[in-house]
Amino acid sequence: MGRHGDAWKVRVAAAPEHGKANLAVLALLAEALSLPRSSVSLVSGGASRDKIVELTGLEPAEIDRRLASAGEKESR
């Protein structure tokens, strides 16, 4: 997980079939952000590598801080 321009890049092991990869991305983000899974939803990109997700319950600066922290933990 890490910054990629204005976006965040994540990697999941789930295969991109029957929505499994989409669900894995949403679960990963919920866990990394310490949010309930219901606070993370896919807005667009269900069939694409590029996705837009909606996060509720956090301000943008806090989202960036938590994702950066999670990315640092992953790289250790």
C-alpha positions, 0 to 999 in steps of 0.5 A: 500500500502506498501513494500513487500520485493523488491516489493510493495503490493497494494490492490484494491476493484475491482473484478479480472474479465474481467481485472477490478482489473488490471485496478484498480491497474494501476489507483491506481499507476498512482494516487499515483505517480502523473503520467498520466495513459498512463505512467503506463502499465501492463507488466506481471501478468494479470491473477496473484496476482503478477504483473509487471508494467512498469512506465515511466517518473520517476526514481526508487528512486522517485517512491519509495519515492512517493509510500512510501508517498502514503502508509503513507497517506493510513495508517492514 
